[in-house]
Amino acid sequence: MDPDVHSRKILVTGGAGFIGSHACVALIGAGYLPVVLDSLANGNIHALHRIADITGVAPDLVRCDIRDAAALAELFKAHRFGGVLHLAGLKAVGETVADPLSYYEVNMAGTLALVRAMGNAGVRALVFSSSATVYGANARSPIPEDAPYAAVNPYGRTKAMVETMLADLVQSDDRWHVACLRFFNPVGAHESGLIGEHPHGRPNNLMPYLSQVAIGSRSHLVVHGTDYATADGTGVRDYVHVMDVAEGHVAALRHVAREPGILMVNLGTGRGASVLEVISSFERASGRSIAVHVGPRRPGDAPAYWADASLAEARLGWRARRGLDEMCVDSWRWQMRNPWGFDGSAPTARNAEPSAH
Ligand code: UD1
C-alpha cells in the first residue's frame, strides 16, 4: 500500500461548507492537518477562522473551483496528501431541476478532475460525500446499502453517477482505496456554537427553517403534509448530528488507509423522527414555542425513510452517538450566537488567518 496514505495532511474539498467545516474540526481532533479547497460559492471564509478558534489550527485555504485541473495539479505538487475528503459540490434540490447541467458540471466533472489529479499525483485514498438521496423515494426502511439506485432528481443522479464512476475506477486499478458516505439528514452544529449551517436566502430544509422561526427572523414553519402514513402523519427522516457525520469521515479515512477497494456506506442513526417530533425537541431546546401552519405535501417528498446503520458500525467502527435533543440544542446554540450566520461577523480567530493562495 502507498505509504503516503499515512500522511497526516488531508485535502478537504468543500471544507468551508457546513459539513466540510465540521469534518475539518474532527480531522484536527484526530491529529490530521486539513488543507481546504473551496470556491467559497457556498462555503464561508469565516468558517475557517472559527475552525481555528475551536481547534487552535487554521487550515490553509486554496480558493479555486473543483473543476480547475491546472490549479489541482499545482496543489498536488505543492503538498503530499495522505488522502482526500471530497465534499465540494452543488446540493440545492430545487435548483438542480431548473439547472441540471450545472449539477452535472460541478458534481461530475469536478470529481473527474479531482480524481485525475489524484491519480497523477499517486494519491489514491478518497472519501466521497454522497447522499441517501441516491436511494430515491420508495426504498424500504431501514435502507441497506444494496438497495438499488433510484434517485428522483438530477442532484441525486449526480451522486449515484459519481459513485458508479468511482466503482469503475477501483475496478480498473486496485491501488485505489475509496469510501462513499451516504449521509441521511445531517443537522446540528459543533457544540461551541462557532460553526453551523446558514443557508443563503430562504432555507429549504427543516432544521435551519425551524431555527430561523425560533429566533424570530421567520414568522412560522409550514409543515409539508400531515396526511402521510406515519405515526403522526408527518414526514419521517433519519436526522444525524453533523459532528457524528464529521467523525464518520475520520473513521472512513482510517478505513481507506487500511483497505483497498470501494465501500458504499450509510451514515445515519438508524432511527427516524417525524417533523412534529423535531419541532417538539426544538421547542424544548430553545424554550420557545414554534408557530406552525399545516401546508400540503411538498412535491417529490418521501413519506418516511431511515438508514440501516449496521454496515458503518461493522466496517468503520462508527455509529452515531448524539440524539435528536442534542442536535436541536446545538443547532439552537449556533443560531443564537450567529443570528445572521457568518455574514457580517468579524473574524474571531485568535490565530493567524488562513492563507488564501
Ligand atoms: C433534503 C434533500 C436531500 C438532502 C437533505 C439534506 C429534498 C427532496 N431532499 O432531504 O437530497 O440530502 O435535504 O439534509 O429536498 N419539512 C417541513 N417544512 C419545511 C421543511 C421541511 O415540513 O419547511 C419536512 C419535509 O417535508 C420532510 C422533513 O421536513 O418531511 C425534512 O425535510 P428536509 O430537511 O428538507 O430534508 P429532506 O427532504 O429529507
Residues whose N, C-alpha, C, O or C-beta is under 5 A from the ligand:
A	BS01	UD1	V93 S131 T133 F184 N185 P186 N204 N205 L206 M207 Y209 V222 V223 H224 G235 V236 R237 V275 R298 G300 D301
